Amino acid sequence: AGCEKEPSSYMWIYILLGNMLRGIGETPITPLGISYLDDFAKEENVPVYVACLHTIAMMGPMFGFLLGSLCAKLYVDVGFVDPGSITITPQDSRWVGAWWLGFLIGGATNFLSAIPFCFLPKSLKKPEGSNKDKTSHGLLENTGAVRNKLSPEKTKSRKWSVMLKGKLLGNRMYFTFLCCSLLQFSGFIGFVTYKPKYMEQQYGQSTSKSNFLIGMTSLPPVGLGIFLGGLIMKKYKMSIVGATKFSFTMSFLSYCISLLHFFVGCNNNMVAGMTVSYD
């Protein structure tokens, strides 16, 4: 009983708040970045630029896994204890890597990479031959002009619930795309999250090596696929219907190939009294 005590550390609150701030800062990059590219780039080049944006976004987790692999090789109290006094190795189940070091390196890198965004202009020069009305900026201007012509009674603020139901959830294409994205990301996040643990348990690999293998084998092909998809869309100048068919075909093939994971694994170890008898 003397060895048991209630956890009294509240450091998890700082980690929670830090991740919330990180998410708030990262969220505008994808929607606003894509809109920025769509407004100030030629229409045929937008798929490639968006593919580059998502490809770079996939490179981040890859370097994160590699950084995690490096940090996992270091003891959790690195810098505070004598390395010669550590008698266990990363292969030991009691080993705890320097998980906190990745937060410091990643946070500093995020801060430095965010500085160039402050120097982006509010608007860029429109490419020649572009139709201003097709851009979101032009649509906003037109919407504002129409709103000024309306009577004050028609410009009353509406509740968020009405707007959400009428504009967002009422748009079948948007709602279908939202559900598809949720399913894809849920499957991919589950794969990336639990695959390293599965490799540790099934194949007896260390945390460091599992993270390294996941970072090198799982994420680069996804980034390469996104980039190639953008090049294919640019080359064949796909319409919305064509891009939808292309996306559905690739997603279906990916789903079929992913079923092969059910055949990957090891036989259960022989444990007396559990998998085999004592005899």
Secondary structure, DSSP 8 states (H G I E B T S, - for coil): -TT-------HHHHHHHHHHHHHHHHTTHHHHHHHHHHHHS-TTTHHHHHHHHHHHHHHHHHHHHHHHHHHHTSBTTBTTB-GGG----TTSTT--B-HHHHHHHHHHHHHHHHGGGGGS-SS----TT--GGGSHHHHHHHHHHHHHHS-GGGG----HHHHIIIIITT-HHHHHHHHHHHHHHHHHHHHHHHHHHHHHHHH---HHHHHHHHHHHTHHHHHHHHHHHHHHHHHHT--HHHHHHHHHHHHHHHHHHHGGGGG--------BTTTB---
